[in-house]
Amino acid sequence: MKKALFTAITFAVYTTIVCTSVTAQQKKDKSSDDDFYENEVDNPGVWSAVVRNDKAYIQFGGLHWSSGSTFPVSELGPLPVDKAGTFVVKRDPGTVTFNGTFKDNHGHGTYAFEANSDFTSYLAQEGFKDISEELMLHLFFTNINKEYFSYMKQNGYDGITMNQLKDLAYHDVNRKVIGGYLDLFKQEGYGKASLEKIVELRDHGVSPDFVAEMKKIGAKDITLNEAIELKDHGVSVEFVHELKEMGYPDISPEKATELVDHGVSVEFVKEFRNMGFKDISLDKAQELQDHGVTANYIKRLQDKGLVNLSLDQYIRLKDSGM
């Protein structure tokens, strides 16, 4: 019994020593990894590209990040096709040298970025000091250059902060994008929106065209926040437009959002109208969807002889378990 107890204690001590040793080694390995990730830079990295028409979408990958950007093919110059080669893109923030090859409009390889010291000095004069290499690379992707800053100042956006600059760069709010939003604000009477609101619109996929089209098809007083909510709920311009063409002219942003949230599609409404329920309202279509009454369900009941019933009667039959 004493021998067994001694053996158990010895094993426990041994296990503790081994586990402590393993844990210490894991911490050492993790520390080494942390040092590696902390000291390793994201440059150089890898790239892959797809060319369509006159544009090339290039996905850039660093050690622990990735980002994509679209370039005019003309800006890339001659591309190395079917053999390894190099092409260079220069912008105010710096120069990217691509190494790799293209085949069938797809390319891949490695890249190296070199920041432009003159532009770095310009940014410092504008109040942006100690910019990381990663941010400089994203300024390159978004093509935020001296002309970009001049355009922003002309439109009342001077005194841009470092956080705002990061948001503009990381959300790819380039000159064309920012111009589209500013034109929208002027044309539609939104006034001067904050850079934070512009970035929020961009982040939620609310383009100037989306807002303009929504206003064109009837949502004349739509606010920017309502436009964001519509987009977040999956309400498309096509959805509202098709319902209006079917004879539902007064669809508010709130109603459009409600219909989508309840699963009422254009096809859902059309199926009931095709069955003869020409005067079905959108509220009734929503109620039918909520109760699980589909056009196919009504057809099955009609095949059993339950014809000439109202939609409310079909709802009651569904609720009763028939």
Secondary structure as UniProt FT lines:
FT   HELIX           2..39
FT   STRAND          45..52
FT   TURN            53..54
FT   STRAND          55..61
FT   STRAND          66..72
FT   HELIX           73..76
FT   STRAND          85..91
FT   TURN            92..93
FT   STRAND          94..103
FT   TURN            104..105
FT   STRAND          106..115
FT   HELIX           117..125
FT   TURN            126..127
FT   HELIX           133..142
FT   HELIX           146..154
FT   TURN            155..156
FT   HELIX           162..170
FT   TURN            171..172
FT   HELIX           175..187
FT   TURN            188..189
FT   HELIX           195..203
FT   TURN            204..205
FT   HELIX           208..216
FT   TURN            217..218
FT   TURN            220..221
FT   HELIX           224..232
FT   TURN            233..234
FT   HELIX           237..245
FT   TURN            246..247
FT   HELIX           253..261
FT   TURN            262..263
FT   HELIX           266..274
FT   TURN            275..276
FT   TURN            278..279
FT   HELIX           282..290
FT   TURN            291..292
FT   HELIX           295..303
FT   TURN            304..305
FT   HELIX           311..319
FT   TURN            320..321
//
